[in-house]
Amino acid sequence: MTSPAERRRRGRAARERVSRSSHGRWIPAADRPDPVGVLERQGADRVAELLPIRYGRMADSSFAFLRGSAAVMAADLAAGPDTGLIVQLCGDAHLLNFGVYASPERALLFDVNDFDETYPGPFEWDVKRLAASVAVAARDNGNDEDSARRAALAAAHGYATAMRRLAGHGELDVWYARIDTGDLLPLLRKPRQRKRAEASLARARRRTSLQAFGKLTETKDGRRRIISDPPLIQSLPRTEFRAVGQVFSDYRATLADDRRVLLDRYRFVDAARKVVGVGSVGTRCYILLLEGRDERDPLFLQIKEAGRSVLEDHLPAVRPDAEVPVAHGGHRVVTGQHLMQAASDIFLGWTAGPAGRHFYGRQLRDMKGSVEVADLTPGGFRAYADLCGRTLARAHARSGDRLAIAGYLGGADTFAEAVADFAVRYADQTVLDHAALLAAIENGSVKARRGI
């Protein structure tokens, strides 16, 4: 077994391949793919009628564009050398893919909460995407260049500090580590900040299947049905409804025995197609209404298509130190989530559907919530960026070699400072890429529906 000292030396040796200061560079390659073309190719296998909604949402701001363009950034990151220090990546670790949700014990946790693009890869790719998203969001909030860089630095510094600390902990301590939202409130010293945080957590606690039941359903012809609200929520034709029912049945088989017993206490009532997110728009996503003891005991599930990760074209199928199954897209998502999150949804499962498409399932709402970053002060924004960085480090430490990563980072702030430099430079690139999308919409080569 490799000793801790040898693992740290392995990390330091990685500096010979990629120096820490080199992470600050961003010069687009001469043959860099057209970003709009990357998005169009990604959408080729999606529901065509929904793609204008995706482009319309991405057109809203530079940050919205970055949220939907994980495929563009993956290609950019892959164009340069990497450390070879492999973890289970989120693959889309932007600022809004962190948030609160309920653990199986009903505690509110803060963690990474989106895994559609999860895949084994070099740790710095997630850190750079997080920092870049921080810089872009800070600018969109009206912050100046110095504030944007300081916020990006807070994210990278939070990551490095947490990883160094976790390198000194034992395996079970790292695995059980979690960020309970109850532990965060004492850190907010200003009454106004604490009041806002408490209100946000209260809203998250109300986001349950029962709340969704009142908002998303109606009684029609004596039966409870999901309200159709095209194009965002659409009722299913009979053949597609039957297909979704079969997908649900197959998904059930992938759950642990005790979860199947619980799920079997619910009756499948209705299903509809739903548009979700920004980058995910156009993927096949369904919401399912189930009924337990009676009508006032609902359960909403989301069955979402899991295609190839945007990272798969740029990374080997199996890395020797991160052997995670990737052959099935839904299994990839579920496994990645279990690896990265401190605790996960009890109804996580996967299945294949019509035409061999892959899906994964989870609860639609289980006290999920996120921070309104546009409402944060510059100081609050930096604190939140730091929290996201620390959270990402904890997620990476569960699957990667935290001692090697800590050895690579060392005790100086060289890596964090470089990532902050990269973040503001990539923010400039994002502004240009966003402008390219707006131009394509303006000249009619890309169709977009705004405000949906």
C-alpha positions as CSV (number, residue, x, y, z in Angstrom):
1,M,0.0,0.0,0.0
2,T,1.3,3.4,-1.0
3,S,2.3,5.5,2.1
4,P,0.9,9.0,2.7
5,A,4.3,10.5,2.0
6,E,4.5,8.7,-1.3
7,R,1.0,9.9,-2.3
8,R,2.0,13.5,-1.5
9,R,5.2,13.1,-3.6
10,R,3.1,11.9,-6.5
11,G,1.1,15.1,-6.3
12,R,4.2,17.2,-6.2
13,A,5.6,15.3,-9.2
14,A,2.5,16.3,-11.2
15,R,3.8,19.9,-11.1
16,E,6.5,18.8,-13.6
17,R,3.7,18.1,-16.1
18,V,1.6,21.1,-15.3
19,S,2.9,23.8,-13.1
20,R,0.5,25.4,-10.6
21,S,1.0,28.9,-12.1
22,S,0.2,27.6,-15.6
23,H,-3.5,27.2,-14.7
24,G,-3.8,31.0,-15.1
25,R,-3.4,30.8,-18.8
26,W,-6.3,31.0,-21.3
27,I,-5.5,31.5,-24.9
28,P,-8.1,30.0,-27.3
29,A,-6.6,27.5,-29.7
30,A,-6.4,28.5,-33.4
31,D,-8.7,25.6,-34.2
32,R,-11.1,26.2,-31.3
33,P,-14.5,24.9,-32.3
34,D,-17.2,27.4,-32.9
35,P,-19.2,27.5,-29.6
36,V,-22.6,27.8,-31.4
37,G,-21.7,24.8,-33.5
38,V,-20.8,22.8,-30.4
39,L,-24.2,23.6,-28.9
40,E,-26.0,22.7,-32.1
41,R,-24.2,19.4,-32.4
42,Q,-25.1,18.6,-28.7
43,G,-28.7,19.3,-29.5
44,A,-28.9,17.0,-32.5
45,D,-30.3,14.1,-30.5
46,R,-32.7,16.3,-28.3
47,V,-36.3,17.2,-28.7
48,A,-36.1,19.6,-31.6
49,E,-39.2,21.6,-30.7
50,L,-37.7,22.5,-27.3
51,L,-34.2,23.7,-28.5
52,P,-35.4,27.3,-29.1
53,I,-36.3,27.4,-25.4
54,R,-32.7,26.3,-24.5
55,Y,-31.2,29.0,-26.8
56,G,-33.6,31.6,-25.5
57,R,-32.6,30.9,-21.9
58,M,-28.9,30.9,-22.7
59,A,-29.3,34.2,-24.5
60,D,-30.5,36.0,-21.3
61,S,-27.0,36.7,-20.0
62,S,-23.4,35.7,-20.1
63,F,-23.9,33.6,-16.9
64,A,-27.0,31.9,-18.4
65,F,-24.8,31.1,-21.5
66,L,-22.1,29.6,-19.3
67,R,-24.6,27.5,-17.4
68,G,-25.8,26.0,-20.7
69,S,-22.4,25.6,-22.4
70,A,-20.6,22.9,-20.3
71,A,-19.8,21.2,-23.6
72,V,-18.0,24.3,-24.9
73,M,-15.9,24.6,-21.7
74,A,-15.1,20.9,-21.6
75,A,-13.6,21.1,-25.1
76,D,-11.6,24.2,-24.0
77,L,-10.2,22.5,-20.9
78,A,-9.3,19.4,-22.8
79,A,-7.3,21.4,-25.3
80,G,-4.5,21.9,-22.7
81,P,-2.5,19.6,-20.4
82,D,-3.9,18.2,-17.2
83,T,-2.5,17.2,-13.9
84,G,-3.5,13.5,-14.2
85,L,-4.9,13.7,-10.6
86,I,-8.2,12.0,-11.2
87,V,-11.4,12.4,-9.2
88,Q,-15.1,11.9,-9.9
89,L,-15.9,15.2,-11.6
90,C,-19.2,16.9,-11.4
91,G,-18.5,18.0,-15.0
92,D,-20.7,21.1,-14.6
93,A,-19.6,22.6,-11.3
94,H,-21.0,26.1,-11.9
95,L,-22.2,28.3,-9.1
96,L,-25.9,27.3,-9.3
97,N,-25.2,23.6,-9.3
98,F,-24.7,23.8,-5.5
99,G,-27.6,24.0,-3.1
100,V,-29.5,22.5,-0.2
101,Y,-31.6,19.4,-0.1
102,A,-32.9,16.9,2.5
103,S,-30.8,14.0,3.6
104,P,-32.6,10.7,4.2
105,E,-32.6,11.7,7.9
106,R,-34.3,14.9,6.9
107,A,-31.4,17.2,7.8
108,L,-30.8,20.0,5.3
109,L,-27.4,19.6,3.7
110,F,-25.4,21.9,1.4
111,D,-23.7,20.0,-1.5
112,V,-23.2,19.7,-5.2
113,N,-26.6,18.9,-6.6
114,D,-26.3,18.3,-10.4
115,F,-24.6,15.3,-11.9
116,D,-25.8,15.0,-15.5
117,E,-22.2,15.5,-16.7
118,T,-20.4,13.6,-14.0
119,Y,-17.3,11.6,-15.2
120,P,-13.8,10.7,-13.9
121,G,-11.3,13.4,-14.8
122,P,-8.6,15.8,-13.6
123,F,-9.7,17.6,-10.4
124,E,-8.8,21.1,-11.8
125,W,-11.4,21.0,-14.5
126,D,-14.2,21.3,-11.9
127,V,-12.3,24.0,-10.0
128,K,-11.8,26.1,-13.1
129,R,-15.5,25.8,-14.1
130,L,-16.6,26.8,-10.7
131,A,-14.2,29.8,-10.6
132,A,-15.1,30.9,-14.1
133,S,-18.8,30.8,-13.2
134,V,-18.1,32.9,-10.1
135,A,-16.3,35.5,-12.2
136,V,-19.1,35.6,-14.8
137,A,-21.9,35.8,-12.3
138,A,-20.1,38.5,-10.3
139,R,-19.9,40.6,-13.5
140,D,-23.5,40.0,-14.3
141,N,-24.3,41.2,-10.8
142,G,-22.6,44.5,-11.6
143,N,-19.4,43.9,-9.7
144,D,-16.2,45.5,-10.9
145,E,-13.3,43.5,-12.3
146,D,-11.4,43.4,-8.9
147,S,-14.5,42.1,-7.1
148,A,-15.0,39.4,-9.7
149,R,-11.5,38.2,-9.4
150,R,-11.6,38.3,-5.6
151,A,-14.7,36.2,-5.7
152,A,-13.1,33.7,-8.1
153,L,-10.1,33.6,-5.9
154,A,-12.3,32.8,-2.9
155,A,-13.7,29.8,-4.6
156,A,-10.3,28.4,-5.6
157,H,-8.8,29.3,-2.2
158,G,-11.7,27.6,-0.4
159,Y,-11.1,24.5,-2.4
160,A,-7.4,24.4,-1.7
161,T,-7.8,25.1,2.0
162,A,-10.4,22.4,2.4
163,M,-8.4,19.8,0.4
164,R,-5.3,20.4,2.6
165,R,-7.4,19.9,5.7
166,L,-9.1,16.8,4.4
167,A,-5.7,15.3,3.5
168,G,-5.0,15.1,7.2
169,H,-8.2,13.1,8.0
170,G,-8.9,9.4,7.9
171,E,-10.9,7.6,5.3
172,L,-14.2,7.3,7.2
173,D,-13.9,10.9,8.5
174,V,-13.7,12.1,4.9
175,W,-16.6,9.9,3.8
176,Y,-18.9,11.0,6.6
177,A,-18.0,14.7,6.3
178,R,-21.0,16.9,5.4
179,I,-22.0,20.5,5.4
180,D,-25.2,20.8,7.5
181,T,-27.0,24.1,6.9
182,G,-27.5,24.3,10.6
183,D,-23.8,24.7,11.0
184,L,-23.7,27.6,8.6
185,L,-26.0,30.0,10.3
186,P,-23.6,30.8,13.2
187,L,-21.0,31.9,10.6
188,L,-23.4,34.7,9.4
189,R,-22.7,37.5,11.9
190,K,-24.8,40.2,10.3
191,P,-28.5,40.0,11.3
192,R,-29.6,40.8,7.7
193,Q,-27.5,38.0,6.2
194,R,-28.7,35.5,8.8
195,K,-32.4,36.5,8.2
196,R,-32.0,36.0,4.5
197,A,-30.4,32.6,5.0
198,E,-33.1,31.5,7.4
199,A,-35.8,32.6,4.9
200,S,-34.0,30.7,2.1
201,L,-33.8,27.5,4.2
202,A,-37.5,27.9,5.2
203,R,-38.4,28.0,1.5
204,A,-36.4,24.9,0.9
205,R,-38.1,23.0,3.7
206,R,-41.5,23.8,2.0
207,R,-40.4,22.4,-1.4
208,T,-41.8,19.0,-1.0
209,S,-44.0,16.7,-3.0
210,L,-47.0,18.0,-1.2
211,Q,-46.2,21.5,-2.3
212,A,-45.7,20.4,-5.8
213,F,-49.0,18.5,-5.6
214,G,-50.9,21.8,-4.9
215,K,-49.0,23.7,-7.6
216,L,-48.7,21.1,-10.4
217,T,-51.9,19.1,-10.3
218,E,-55.6,19.6,-10.7
219,T,-58.7,17.4,-10.5
220,K,-60.1,16.6,-13.9
221,D,-63.0,14.2,-14.6
222,G,-62.8,13.1,-11.0
223,R,-59.1,12.1,-11.3
224,R,-56.0,14.0,-10.2
225,R,-53.8,15.0,-13.1
226,I,-50.7,17.0,-13.8
227,I,-51.6,20.4,-15.2
228,S,-50.6,20.8,-18.8
229,D,-48.7,24.1,-19.4
230,P,-47.1,23.9,-22.9
231,P,-44.4,24.0,-23.8
232,L,-42.9,23.7,-20.3
233,I,-45.2,20.9,-19.1
234,Q,-47.0,18.7,-21.6
235,S,-49.4,15.9,-21.3
236,L,-48.3,12.7,-23.0
237,P,-50.0,10.9,-25.9
238,R,-51.1,7.4,-25.0
239,T,-48.2,5.5,-26.5
240,E,-45.6,7.7,-24.8
241,F,-47.5,7.4,-21.5
242,R,-47.3,3.6,-21.7
243,A,-43.6,3.8,-22.5
244,V,-43.0,6.0,-19.5
245,G,-44.9,3.5,-17.4
246,Q,-42.5,0.8,-18.5
247,V,-39.5,3.0,-17.9
248,F,-40.8,3.6,-14.3
249,S,-41.2,-0.2,-13.8
250,D,-37.7,-0.9,-15.0
251,Y,-36.3,2.0,-12.9
252,R,-37.9,0.5,-9.8
253,A,-35.9,-2.7,-10.3
254,T,-32.6,-0.8,-9.8
255,L,-33.5,0.5,-6.3
256,A,-32.3,-1.2,-3.2
257,D,-34.7,-3.8,-1.7
258,D,-36.0,-1.5,1.1
259,R,-36.6,1.4,-1.3
260,R,-38.6,-0.9,-3.6
261,V,-40.8,-1.8,-0.6
262,L,-41.4,1.8,0.1
263,L,-42.0,2.7,-3.6
264,D,-44.5,-0.1,-3.9
265,R,-46.7,1.6,-1.4
266,Y,-47.4,4.2,-4.0
267,R,-49.7,4.0,-7.0
268,F,-48.7,5.4,-10.3
269,V,-51.2,8.1,-11.2
270,D,-50.0,10.4,-14.0
271,A,-47.0,11.5,-16.0
272,A,-46.0,14.5,-18.1
273,R,-43.0,15.8,-20.0
274,K,-41.3,18.8,-18.4
275,V,-38.7,21.3,-19.5
276,V,-35.9,21.7,-16.9
277,G,-32.9,23.9,-16.4
278,V,-30.9,25.7,-19.0
279,G,-28.3,23.3,-20.5
280,S,-30.7,20.3,-20.1
281,V,-33.5,21.8,-22.2
282,G,-34.3,19.4,-25.0
283,T,-33.4,16.2,-23.1
284,R,-36.3,13.9,-22.5
285,C,-37.5,14.6,-18.9
286,Y,-40.7,13.4,-17.3
287,I,-42.4,14.1,-14.0
288,L,-44.4,11.3,-12.4
289,L,-47.2,11.7,-9.9
290,L,-47.7,8.8,-7.4
291,E,-50.2,8.5,-4.6
292,G,-49.6,6.8,-1.3
293,R,-52.1,6.4,1.6
294,D,-54.5,8.8,-0.1
295,E,-54.6,11.8,-2.4
296,R,-52.9,14.0,0.3
297,D,-49.9,11.6,0.4
298,P,-48.2,12.3,-3.0
299,L,-44.8,11.5,-4.3
300,F,-43.3,13.3,-7.4
301,L,-40.5,11.6,-9.2
302,Q,-38.4,12.9,-12.1
303,I,-37.3,10.5,-14.8
304,K,-34.6,12.3,-16.8
305,E,-32.6,11.3,-19.9
306,A,-28.9,10.7,-19.3
307,G,-27.0,10.9,-22.5
308,R,-23.2,11.0,-22.8
309,S,-21.4,13.3,-20.5
310,V,-19.8,16.3,-22.2
311,L,-16.5,15.0,-20.8
312,E,-16.6,11.6,-22.5
313,D,-15.3,12.8,-25.8
314,H,-12.2,14.2,-24.1
315,L,-11.3,11.6,-21.5
316,P,-10.5,7.9,-21.5
317,A,-13.5,5.6,-20.8
318,V,-11.7,4.2,-17.7
319,R,-9.0,6.0,-15.7
320,P,-6.9,3.5,-13.7
321,D,-7.5,5.3,-10.4
322,A,-11.2,6.0,-10.9
323,E,-12.9,2.9,-12.2
324,V,-16.5,4.0,-12.3
325,P,-19.0,2.4,-14.6
326,V,-19.9,4.6,-17.5
327,A,-21.4,2.3,-20.1
328,H,-25.0,3.2,-19.0
329,G,-25.6,7.0,-18.8
330,G,-28.2,6.7,-16.0
331,H,-25.9,4.4,-14.0
332,R,-23.0,6.9,-14.5
333,V,-25.1,9.7,-13.1
334,V,-26.3,7.7,-10.1
335,T,-22.9,6.4,-9.3
336,G,-21.3,9.8,-9.6
337,Q,-23.9,11.3,-7.3
338,H,-23.4,8.6,-4.7
339,L,-19.6,9.2,-4.9
340,M,-19.7,12.9,-4.6
341,Q,-22.6,13.7,-2.3
342,A,-22.5,13.3,1.5
343,A,-26.0,11.8,1.3
344,S,-28.2,11.1,-1.7
345,D,-31.9,10.8,-2.6
346,I,-33.3,7.5,-1.4
347,F,-35.1,7.1,-4.8
348,L,-32.0,7.4,-7.0
349,G,-32.1,4.7,-9.8
350,W,-31.6,4.2,-13.5
351,T,-33.0,2.4,-16.4
352,A,-33.1,2.2,-20.2
353,G,-36.1,3.4,-22.2
354,P,-37.4,3.4,-25.8
355,A,-34.8,3.3,-28.5
356,G,-32.2,2.3,-26.0
357,R,-32.1,5.8,-24.3
358,H,-30.8,5.9,-20.8
359,F,-32.6,7.5,-17.9
360,Y,-32.2,8.1,-14.2
361,G,-34.8,8.8,-11.6
362,R,-35.0,10.8,-8.3
363,Q,-37.5,12.8,-6.3
364,L,-38.6,16.0,-8.1
365,R,-38.7,18.0,-4.9
366,D,-37.2,17.0,-1.6
367,M,-36.6,20.3,0.2
368,K,-34.3,21.4,-2.6
369,G,-33.2,25.0,-2.8
370,S,-30.5,27.3,-4.0
371,V,-29.0,30.7,-3.1
372,E,-30.2,33.8,-5.1
373,V,-26.7,34.8,-6.0
374,A,-27.9,38.0,-7.7
375,D,-29.1,39.3,-4.3
376,L,-25.8,38.8,-2.5
377,T,-23.5,41.7,-1.6
378,P,-19.9,41.5,-2.9
379,G,-18.8,40.2,0.5
380,G,-21.6,37.7,0.7
381,F,-20.9,36.6,-2.8
382,R,-17.2,35.9,-1.9
383,A,-18.3,33.9,1.2
384,Y,-20.7,31.9,-0.9
385,A,-18.0,31.2,-3.5
386,D,-15.7,30.1,-0.7
387,L,-18.4,27.7,0.6
388,C,-18.8,26.2,-2.9
389,G,-15.1,25.7,-3.2
390,R,-14.9,23.9,0.1
391,T,-17.9,21.8,-0.8
392,L,-16.3,20.8,-4.1
393,A,-13.1,19.7,-2.3
394,R,-15.1,17.5,0.0
395,A,-16.8,15.9,-2.9
396,H,-13.5,15.3,-4.7
397,A,-11.8,13.9,-1.6
398,R,-14.3,11.0,-1.5
399,S,-13.2,9.6,-4.9
400,G,-9.8,11.0,-5.6
401,D,-6.4,10.8,-3.9
402,R,-6.8,13.8,-1.6
403,L,-3.2,13.5,-0.4
404,A,-1.8,13.7,-3.9
405,I,-4.0,16.7,-4.7
406,A,-2.9,18.4,-1.5
407,G,0.7,17.6,-2.4
408,Y,0.2,19.2,-5.8
409,L,-1.4,22.3,-4.2
410,G,1.3,22.7,-1.6
411,G,1.1,25.3,1.1
412,A,1.2,28.4,-1.1
413,D,-1.7,30.2,-2.9
414,T,0.0,29.7,-6.3
415,F,-2.8,27.4,-7.6
416,A,-5.7,29.5,-6.3
417,E,-4.2,32.7,-7.7
418,A,-3.7,31.1,-11.1
419,V,-7.2,29.8,-11.2
420,A,-8.5,33.2,-10.4
421,D,-6.5,34.6,-13.3
422,F,-8.0,31.9,-15.5
423,A,-11.5,32.7,-14.3
424,V,-11.5,36.3,-15.3
425,R,-9.9,35.5,-18.7
426,Y,-12.4,32.8,-19.4
427,A,-15.2,35.2,-18.3
428,D,-14.0,37.4,-21.2
429,Q,-14.2,34.4,-23.5
430,T,-17.8,33.7,-22.3
431,V,-18.8,37.3,-23.1
432,L,-17.6,36.7,-26.7
433,D,-19.3,33.3,-26.9
434,H,-22.5,34.7,-25.6
435,A,-22.3,37.5,-28.2
436,A,-21.8,34.8,-30.9
437,L,-25.0,33.1,-29.9
438,L,-26.9,36.4,-29.9
439,A,-25.6,37.1,-33.4
440,A,-26.7,33.7,-34.6
441,I,-30.2,34.3,-33.1
442,E,-30.2,37.8,-34.8
443,N,-29.3,36.5,-38.2
444,G,-31.8,33.6,-38.0
445,S,-29.4,30.7,-38.1
446,V,-30.4,29.8,-34.5
447,K,-34.0,30.0,-33.5
448,A,-34.7,31.1,-29.9
449,R,-37.8,31.7,-27.7
450,R,-37.1,34.2,-25.1
451,G,-38.8,34.7,-21.7
452,I,-39.9,31.0,-21.2
